[in-house]
Amino acid sequence: MKTIHLMVGIQGSGKTTLAKKLSSALVAKIVSTDEVRKTFPMIDEKFIWPKVYEMCAKELINGKDVIFDATSITPKVRKRLFENVSLYTTDFEVGCYYLDVPIHICKKRVEKRNKIADELYLPIEVIDSYNAKLIAPSVDEGYIFIKIYDENLNLIKELK
């Protein structure tokens, strides 16, 4: 059975950096909402999510693991991933990578990233909003594992 490797964390927590490391180690494609936004700058936001779900399903159907790089901060959003990918295939499982990083570190990283050309600009106050809504993933959500990482991408705990 193939696996969706799901990143969970607020902006600036290190999801994309970890996803790139996993991509090399697992030889798995990264599907990223931010990359879809960059590739299709005129796309309406409501079309981004169906597109990334379809992209994840395509990898699974082709017999490959896939890494899903988005904030995925609430159980409701994470459940939508299961439900929407299941419209294409049910032969998959999900492993979760939760980046538990202090908000002040995330803000510094985003401030730095906002100064880089060709990066998507993110207002800093958005991080406060996401952090207030963040609900840590739980094994009750159906993951085969939850790996919890710190700000240096050190694995600090694994739940099964």
Z-matrix of the N, CA and C atoms (Angstrom, degrees):
N
C 1 1.457
C 2 1.530 1 108.70
N 3 1.298 2 115.97 1 137.31
C 4 1.464 3 121.22 2 -179.06
C 5 1.527 4 110.44 3 -86.51
N 6 1.324 5 114.18 4 161.75
C 7 1.462 6 120.48 5 -171.58
C 8 1.520 7 112.37 6 -125.50
N 9 1.328 8 115.15 7 136.79
C 10 1.462 9 121.37 8 165.12
C 11 1.521 10 105.82 9 -91.45
N 12 1.307 11 116.05 10 123.13
C 13 1.464 12 122.15 11 176.77
C 14 1.526 13 106.08 12 -96.96
N 15 1.314 14 116.18 13 105.00
C 16 1.465 15 123.63 14 -170.42
C 17 1.523 16 111.66 15 -96.25
N 18 1.328 17 116.19 16 121.00
C 19 1.461 18 121.75 17 174.64
C 20 1.528 19 108.50 18 -84.04
N 21 1.335 20 117.06 19 139.12
C 22 1.465 21 122.10 20 176.91
C 23 1.521 22 108.64 21 -135.52
N 24 1.334 23 116.14 22 126.21
C 25 1.459 24 120.25 23 176.88
C 26 1.518 25 110.59 24 164.36
N 27 1.324 26 115.08 25 161.01
C 28 1.462 27 119.10 26 179.53
C 29 1.528 28 109.73 27 -74.25
N 30 1.316 29 115.44 28 170.24
C 31 1.451 30 121.30 29 179.32
C 32 1.526 31 109.69 30 -59.37
N 33 1.329 32 115.74 31 137.39
C 34 1.460 33 120.41 32 178.67
C 35 1.517 34 114.34 33 83.61
N 36 1.326 35 117.55 34 4.50
C 37 1.470 36 119.73 35 -178.08
C 38 1.525 37 112.80 36 -80.79
N 39 1.325 38 117.20 37 -16.20
C 40 1.461 39 120.65 38 178.87
C 41 1.518 40 114.50 39 110.21
N 42 1.323 41 117.08 40 14.54
C 43 1.464 42 121.00 41 -177.79
C 44 1.522 43 112.31 42 -58.03
N 45 1.318 44 116.68 43 -48.88
C 46 1.463 45 120.50 44 -176.80
C 47 1.523 46 111.19 45 -66.96
N 48 1.315 47 117.11 46 -38.83
C 49 1.467 48 120.60 47 177.66
C 50 1.526 49 110.28 48 -62.64
N 51 1.333 50 117.05 49 -45.75
C 52 1.460 51 120.59 50 177.56
C 53 1.528 52 110.50 51 -65.23
N 54 1.320 53 117.00 52 -41.00
C 55 1.468 54 120.82 53 179.36
C 56 1.528 55 110.80 54 -58.55
N 57 1.318 56 117.40 55 -41.27
C 58 1.472 57 120.83 56 179.03
C 59 1.523 58 111.15 57 -64.32
N 60 1.325 59 117.18 58 -40.69
C 61 1.470 60 120.43 59 177.40
C 62 1.532 61 110.40 60 -64.25
N 63 1.320 62 115.86 61 -43.94
C 64 1.462 63 119.95 62 178.75
C 65 1.523 64 111.36 63 -64.57
N 66 1.319 65 116.44 64 -38.54
C 67 1.456 66 121.37 65 -179.39
C 68 1.526 67 110.82 66 -57.86
N 69 1.321 68 116.33 67 -43.59
C 70 1.466 69 120.49 68 177.97
C 71 1.524 70 110.96 69 -66.90
N 72 1.320 71 116.32 70 -46.26
C 73 1.466 72 120.93 71 -176.42
C 74 1.532 73 112.31 72 -67.65
N 75 1.324 74 116.87 73 -38.59
C 76 1.465 75 121.66 74 -175.14
C 77 1.524 76 113.29 75 -97.19
N 78 1.322 77 116.69 76 -7.71
C 79 1.463 78 122.87 77 -172.64
C 80 1.534 79 108.74 78 50.68
N 81 1.317 80 114.19 79 57.09
C 82 1.463 81 121.54 80 -177.90
C 83 1.522 82 109.64 81 -127.00
N 84 1.324 83 115.25 82 143.56
C 85 1.463 84 121.14 83 178.21
C 86 1.527 85 109.70 84 -74.12
N 87 1.331 86 115.30 85 145.40
C 88 1.464 87 121.43 86 173.84
C 89 1.524 88 108.29 87 -96.08
N 90 1.314 89 116.40 88 126.83
C 91 1.462 90 121.94 89 171.22
C 92 1.524 91 105.75 90 -108.01
N 93 1.332 92 115.22 91 121.34
C 94 1.460 93 120.91 92 -172.11
C 95 1.523 94 110.99 93 -130.54
N 96 1.321 95 115.73 94 131.45
C 97 1.467 96 119.32 95 175.96
C 98 1.527 97 110.41 96 -62.25
N 99 1.328 98 117.77 97 -37.67
C 100 1.469 99 120.37 98 178.97
C 101 1.525 100 111.51 99 -64.77
N 102 1.327 101 117.46 100 -38.93
C 103 1.468 102 120.04 101 178.99
C 104 1.527 103 110.86 102 -66.79
N 105 1.332 104 116.96 103 -37.15
C 106 1.472 105 119.57 104 176.29
C 107 1.525 106 109.19 105 -63.73
N 108 1.320 107 117.00 106 -41.46
C 109 1.472 108 120.43 107 178.12
C 110 1.531 109 111.28 108 -62.40
N 111 1.333 110 117.08 109 -39.40
C 112 1.472 111 120.81 110 178.95
C 113 1.523 112 111.42 111 -70.15
N 114 1.326 113 116.39 112 -41.43
C 115 1.463 114 121.34 113 -177.84
C 116 1.524 115 111.73 114 -69.43
N 117 1.328 116 116.20 115 -36.74
C 118 1.465 117 121.84 116 -178.94
C 119 1.527 118 108.97 117 -123.00
N 120 1.342 119 117.84 118 73.00
C 121 1.472 120 120.23 119 -173.18
C 122 1.530 121 114.46 120 -61.29
N 123 1.297 122 118.07 121 -21.75
C 124 1.465 123 120.53 122 -178.58
C 125 1.533 124 112.51 123 -95.85
N 126 1.332 125 117.14 124 2.10
C 127 1.465 126 120.33 125 -177.19
C 128 1.532 127 110.36 126 -67.53
N 129 1.302 128 115.37 127 138.65
C 130 1.460 129 121.43 128 174.98
C 131 1.528 130 107.87 129 -69.75
N 132 1.319 131 116.69 130 136.26
C 133 1.470 132 122.28 131 -176.54
C 134 1.528 133 112.52 132 -52.85
N 135 1.328 134 117.33 133 -33.28
C 136 1.468 135 119.92 134 -177.17
C 137 1.531 136 112.67 135 -67.99
N 138 1.340 137 117.10 136 -16.29
C 139 1.465 138 120.49 137 179.61
C 140 1.524 139 112.98 138 -94.08
N 141 1.329 140 116.88 139 -11.25
C 142 1.468 141 120.05 140 -178.10
C 143 1.527 142 110.91 141 -65.95
N 144 1.315 143 117.01 142 -47.69
C 145 1.468 144 120.13 143 -175.87
C 146 1.522 145 112.86 144 -63.79
N 147 1.336 146 120.16 145 -48.03
C 148 1.470 147 118.44 146 176.10
C 149 1.533 148 112.29 147 -57.88
N 150 1.321 149 116.34 148 -36.11
C 151 1.467 150 120.83 149 179.50
C 152 1.529 151 111.10 150 -64.08
N 153 1.337 152 117.88 151 -47.29
C 154 1.468 153 119.32 152 -178.05
C 155 1.534 154 111.50 153 -69.40
N 156 1.320 155 117.88 154 -34.37
C 157 1.467 156 119.72 155 176.62
C 158 1.530 157 109.89 156 -63.29
N 159 1.321 158 116.01 157 -43.48
C 160 1.464 159 120.79 158 178.65
C 161 1.530 160 110.66 159 -63.31
N 162 1.327 161 116.82 160 -41.35
C 163 1.464 162 120.94 161 179.35
C 164 1.529 163 111.02 162 -62.92
N 165 1.327 164 117.04 163 -41.64
C 166 1.471 165 120.95 164 176.93
C 167 1.527 166 110.13 165 -61.69
N 168 1.317 167 116.18 166 -47.83
C 169 1.464 168 121.00 167 -178.59
C 170 1.525 169 111.25 168 -60.55
N 171 1.311 170 117.08 169 -39.51
C 172 1.468 171 121.29 170 -179.61
C 173 1.527 172 110.75 171 -59.80
N 174 1.329 173 116.51 172 -43.49
C 175 1.465 174 119.92 173 178.29
C 176 1.527 175 110.49 174 -62.46
N 177 1.322 176 116.67 175 -45.37
C 178 1.468 177 121.09 176 -179.65
C 179 1.527 178 111.32 177 -62.21
N 180 1.315 179 116.57 178 -44.97
C 181 1.466 180 121.79 179 179.62
C 182 1.524 181 110.54 180 -61.55
N 183 1.332 182 116.50 181 -33.05
C 184 1.467 183 121.34 182 177.96
C 185 1.531 184 112.47 183 -82.56
N 186 1.335 185 116.13 184 10.01
C 187 1.457 186 120.58 185 174.74
C 188 1.510 187 115.16 186 79.47
N 189 1.321 188 116.60 187 24.98
C 190 1.463 189 120.71 188 -177.40
C 191 1.525 190 111.16 189 -121.27
N 192 1.326 191 115.26 190 148.25
C 193 1.461 192 120.37 191 168.38
C 194 1.521 193 108.01 192 -70.93
N 195 1.322 194 116.86 193 160.07
C 196 1.462 195 121.62 194 179.06
C 197 1.527 196 108.63 195 -142.17
N 198 1.316 197 115.42 196 148.09
C 199 1.464 198 121.90 197 177.22
C 200 1.518 199 107.60 198 -108.10
N 201 1.334 200 116.82 199 124.48
C 202 1.460 201 121.24 200 -179.77
C 203 1.519 202 109.02 201 -104.52
N 204 1.326 203 115.42 202 113.32
C 205 1.465 204 123.04 203 -174.65
C 206 1.526 205 110.02 204 -107.90
N 207 1.328 206 115.17 205 97.32
C 208 1.466 207 123.22 206 175.23
C 209 1.528 208 106.03 207 -153.13
N 210 1.324 209 117.53 208 169.60
C 211 1.467 210 118.72 209 -176.99
C 212 1.527 211 112.04 210 -65.08
N 213 1.322 212 117.98 211 -44.32
C 214 1.478 213 122.76 212 176.23
C 215 1.529 214 112.09 213 47.10
N 216 1.335 215 116.87 214 51.58
C 217 1.470 216 121.61 215 -168.14
C 218 1.527 217 116.11 216 -84.24
N 219 1.331 218 117.99 217 -10.51
C 220 1.472 219 118.96 218 -179.29
C 221 1.532 220 110.73 219 -128.26
N 222 1.328 221 116.94 220 154.90
C 223 1.466 222 119.67 221 175.58
C 224 1.529 223 112.18 222 -56.69
N 225 1.320 224 117.29 223 -35.85
C 226 1.467 225 121.29 224 -179.94
C 227 1.527 226 111.05 225 -61.52
N 228 1.313 227 116.95 226 -46.05
C 229 1.470 228 121.23 227 179.55
C 230 1.530 229 109.92 228 -65.84
N 231 1.321 230 116.30 229 -42.21
C 232 1.466 231 120.14 230 -179.53
C 233 1.531 232 111.00 231 -66.28
N 234 1.323 233 117.12 232 -36.85
C 235 1.465 234 121.20 233 177.68
C 236 1.530 235 110.86 234 -63.59
N 237 1.335 236 116.08 235 -36.81
C 238 1.472 237 119.81 236 177.92
C 239 1.525 238 111.43 237 -60.56
N 240 1.331 239 117.04 238 -33.98
C 241 1.467 240 119.91 239 176.72
C 242 1.529 241 109.34 240 -60.69
N 243 1.336 242 117.22 241 -52.11
C 244 1.468 243 121.54 242 178.11
C 245 1.532 244 110.30 243 -54.04
N 246 1.323 245 115.64 244 -52.32
C 247 1.467 246 120.93 245 -174.54
C 248 1.519 247 112.52 246 -62.61
N 249 1.321 248 117.42 247 -44.66
C 250 1.461 249 120.27 248 -175.52
C 251 1.518 250 113.29 249 -75.24
N 252 1.314 251 118.02 250 -37.50
C 253 1.466 252 119.40 251 175.68
C 254 1.531 253 109.43 252 -67.49
N 255 1.331 254 116.99 253 -33.36
C 256 1.470 255 121.72 254 178.89
C 257 1.525 256 112.94 255 -64.23
N 258 1.326 257 117.73 256 -17.18
C 259 1.465 258 120.57 257 175.15
C 260 1.526 259 110.93 258 -68.08
N 261 1.331 260 116.70 259 -22.89
C 262 1.465 261 122.46 260 -178.96
C 263 1.527 262 112.19 261 -102.30
N 264 1.325 263 116.77 262 -39.82
C 265 1.458 264 122.63 263 -179.08
C 266 1.531 265 108.86 264 -157.20
N 267 1.331 266 114.97 265 146.19
C 268 1.470 267 119.00 266 176.11
C 269 1.528 268 110.79 267 -111.14
N 270 1.314 269 116.05 268 2.12
C 271 1.462 270 121.39 269 -177.35
C 272 1.528 271 110.49 270 -90.28
N 273 1.340 272 115.51 271 67.89
C 274 1.463 273 120.24 272 178.42
C 275 1.520 274 109.62 273 -156.76
N 276 1.315 275 114.05 274 162.33
C 277 1.459 276 121.96 275 173.09
C 278 1.523 277 107.10 276 -131.53
N 279 1.315 278 115.96 277 166.92
C 280 1.468 279 119.98 278 -176.72
C 281 1.525 280 109.83 279 -127.07
N 282 1.325 281 114.80 280 128.27
C 283 1.459 282 122.21 281 171.04
C 284 1.516 283 107.92 282 -108.32
N 285 1.307 284 117.26 283 142.83
C 286 1.465 285 121.61 284 -172.11
C 287 1.529 286 111.23 285 -116.20
N 288 1.327 287 115.33 286 136.31
C 289 1.462 288 123.27 287 177.10
C 290 1.527 289 107.19 288 -119.53
N 291 1.323 290 115.76 289 107.93
C 292 1.463 291 121.37 290 -175.93
C 293 1.521 292 109.45 291 -102.39
N 294 1.326 293 115.95 292 121.55
C 295 1.462 294 121.47 293 179.29
C 296 1.518 295 108.71 294 -97.01
N 297 1.313 296 115.27 295 103.56
C 298 1.465 297 123.34 296 -175.99
C 299 1.529 298 108.19 297 -96.39
N 300 1.328 299 114.59 298 87.05
C 301 1.471 300 121.34 299 -171.13
C 302 1.527 301 109.63 300 -121.38
N 303 1.338 302 117.98 301 134.17
C 304 1.468 303 120.20 302 178.40
C 305 1.534 304 111.80 303 -56.81
N 306 1.319 305 115.38 304 141.52
C 307 1.465 306 121.22 305 -175.16
C 308 1.528 307 112.51 306 -59.90
N 309 1.327 308 118.60 307 -35.79
C 310 1.468 309 119.13 308 -178.42
C 311 1.531 310 111.55 309 -64.64
N 312 1.314 311 117.35 310 -32.20
C 313 1.469 312 120.92 311 176.60
C 314 1.525 313 109.73 312 -70.40
N 315 1.322 314 116.82 313 -42.75
C 316 1.468 315 121.09 314 178.30
C 317 1.522 316 110.90 315 -60.13
N 318 1.321 317 117.08 316 -42.97
C 319 1.468 318 120.94 317 -179.94
C 320 1.525 319 111.06 318 -62.96
N 321 1.330 320 117.55 319 -42.91
C 322 1.469 321 120.55 320 178.72
C 323 1.522 322 110.90 321 -61.62
N 324 1.304 323 116.45 322 -42.16
C 325 1.468 324 120.51 323 179.53
C 326 1.521 325 111.17 324 -63.71
N 327 1.322 326 116.83 325 -43.35
C 328 1.470 327 120.32 326 -179.44
C 329 1.527 328 110.59 327 -68.09
N 330 1.335 329 117.86 328 -40.16
C 331 1.469 330 120.34 329 176.27
C 332 1.525 331 110.34 330 -57.55
N 333 1.314 332 116.91 331 -42.49
C 334 1.467 333 121.92 332 178.48
C 335 1.535 334 110.36 333 -65.93
N 336 1.333 335 116.94 334 -45.09
C 337 1.465 336 121.62 335 -179.28
C 338 1.527 337 111.53 336 -65.22
N 339 1.336 338 116.87 337 -33.56
C 340 1.467 339 120.53 338 -179.99
C 341 1.525 340 112.47 339 -62.46
N 342 1.325 341 117.58 340 -19.17
C 343 1.469 342 121.78 341 -179.58
C 344 1.526 343 112.85 342 -89.41
N 345 1.320 344 117.09 343 -4.82
C 346 1.465 345 121.71 344 -177.85
C 347 1.528 346 109.69 345 -90.21
N 348 1.326 347 115.41 346 130.34
C 349 1.468 348 120.66 347 177.63
C 350 1.528 349 109.47 348 -61.84
N 351 1.312 350 116.35 349 146.88
C 352 1.465 351 124.42 350 177.89
C 353 1.532 352 114.40 351 70.30
N 354 1.313 353 117.63 352 6.68
C 355 1.461 354 120.04 353 173.60
C 356 1.528 355 108.12 354 -95.36
N 357 1.316 356 115.82 355 147.94
C 358 1.461 357 119.40 356 177.16
C 359 1.525 358 108.90 357 -69.62
N 360 1.323 359 116.44 358 129.47
C 361 1.462 360 120.91 359 179.99
C 362 1.524 361 109.10 360 -77.33
N 363 1.325 362 116.57 361 136.34
C 364 1.459 363 121.50 362 178.56
C 365 1.519 364 109.46 363 -129.20
N 366 1.328 365 118.09 364 117.45
C 367 1.469 366 119.58 365 175.22
C 368 1.535 367 109.86 366 -60.00
N 369 1.312 368 116.66 367 134.94
C 370 1.462 369 122.43 368 -175.39
C 371 1.531 370 112.20 369 -59.28
N 372 1.339 371 117.08 370 -34.64
C 373 1.470 372 119.18 371 -178.64
C 374 1.532 373 112.63 372 -63.96
N 375 1.321 374 117.24 373 -20.67
C 376 1.465 375 120.44 374 177.23
C 377 1.534 376 109.97 375 -63.23
N 378 1.325 377 116.43 376 -34.21
C 379 1.465 378 120.57 377 179.76
C 380 1.525 379 110.33 378 -62.90
N 381 1.330 380 117.08 379 -41.09
C 382 1.474 381 120.28 380 177.07
C 383 1.527 382 110.67 381 -59.55
N 384 1.315 383 116.17 382 -43.33
C 385 1.457 384 121.56 383 -179.59
C 386 1.533 385 111.05 384 -62.28
N 387 1.320 386 116.60 385 -46.91
C 388 1.463 387 120.52 386 -179.94
C 389 1.526 388 111.06 387 -66.44
N 390 1.319 389 116.57 388 -41.20
C 391 1.461 390 120.23 389 179.90
C 392 1.533 391 111.13 390 -61.76
N 393 1.332 392 116.80 391 -37.72
C 394 1.471 393 121.08 392 179.17
C 395 1.530 394 111.30 393 -66.01
N 396 1.329 395 117.03 394 -29.04
C 397 1.468 396 121.75 395 -178.42
C 398 1.530 397 113.25 396 -92.78
N 399 1.322 398 116.85 397 -12.83
C 400 1.463 399 121.63 398 -174.77
C 401 1.528 400 111.97 399 -60.20
N 402 1.328 401 115.19 400 127.00
C 403 1.463 402 122.34 401 173.47
C 404 1.527 403 106.28 402 -123.36
N 405 1.321 404 115.72 403 119.61
C 406 1.467 405 120.23 404 -178.78
C 407 1.524 406 110.31 405 -58.59
N 408 1.326 407 116.76 406 143.22
C 409 1.463 408 119.52 407 178.45
C 410 1.528 409 111.50 408 -65.64
N 411 1.317 410 114.43 409 152.64
C 412 1.464 411 122.14 410 -177.63
C 413 1.527 412 109.30 411 -128.20
N 414 1.324 413 116.95 412 147.84
C 415 1.465 414 120.28 413 177.23
C 416 1.530 415 111.09 414 -61.06
N 417 1.321 416 117.13 415 -22.67
C 418 1.467 417 121.20 416 177.30
C 419 1.527 418 112.38 417 -63.73
N 420 1.334 419 117.23 418 -16.33
C 421 1.465 420 120.91 419 179.92
C 422 1.529 421 112.31 420 -79.80
N 423 1.329 422 117.67 421 -5.32
C 424 1.464 423 120.46 422 173.24
C 425 1.520 424 116.25 423 98.89
N 426 1.309 425 118.26 424 16.77
C 427 1.469 426 120.85 425 -179.76
C 428 1.522 427 110.87 426 -77.55
N 429 1.328 428 116.06 427 149.97
C 430 1.462 429 119.63 428 174.99
C 431 1.526 430 110.12 429 -76.32
N 432 1.322 431 115.92 430 -22.75
C 433 1.463 432 122.03 431 173.29
C 434 1.520 433 108.62 432 -162.60
N 435 1.321 434 115.58 433 159.63
C 436 1.466 435 122.57 434 168.93
C 437 1.521 436 105.68 435 -128.99
N 438 1.327 437 115.85 436 118.87
C 439 1.461 438 121.36 437 176.90
C 440 1.523 439 107.65 438 -105.85
N 441 1.316 440 116.01 439 125.95
C 442 1.464 441 121.32 440 -176.40
C 443 1.525 442 108.89 441 -106.74
N 444 1.339 443 115.02 442 126.89
C 445 1.463 444 122.15 443 -177.09
C 446 1.522 445 110.84 444 -116.62
N 447 1.339 446 115.42 445 151.95
C 448 1.464 447 120.81 446 174.99
C 449 1.528 448 110.11 447 -94.80
N 450 1.338 449 116.15 448 -173.03
C 451 1.470 450 121.05 449 -175.73
C 452 1.523 451 113.95 450 -66.68
N 453 1.330 452 117.61 451 -16.62
C 454 1.467 453 121.45 452 177.65
C 455 1.523 454 111.96 453 -99.80
N 456 1.312 455 116.01 454 13.12
C 457 1.458 456 124.34 455 -178.02
C 458 1.521 457 112.41 456 61.10
N 459 1.323 458 115.59 457 32.02
C 460 1.459 459 121.08 458 171.59
C 461 1.521 460 108.28 459 -87.30
N 462 1.315 461 116.42 460 131.72
C 463 1.459 462 120.63 461 175.40
C 464 1.526 463 107.71 462 -70.98
N 465 1.337 464 116.28 463 118.24
C 466 1.465 465 118.82 464 -176.96
C 467 1.529 466 113.09 465 -105.53
N 468 1.345 467 116.69 466 -18.35
C 469 1.464 468 119.33 467 -179.02
C 470 1.521 469 108.91 468 -164.82
N 471 1.324 470 115.82 469 146.87
C 472 1.460 471 120.31 470 173.51
C 473 1.517 472 108.91 471 -130.93
N 474 1.320 473 115.52 472 130.70
C 475 1.464 474 122.70 473 178.52
C 476 1.520 475 108.70 474 -112.47
N 477 1.317 476 115.80 475 143.56
C 478 1.475 477 120.02 476 177.09
C 479 1.506 478 109.85 477 -134.60
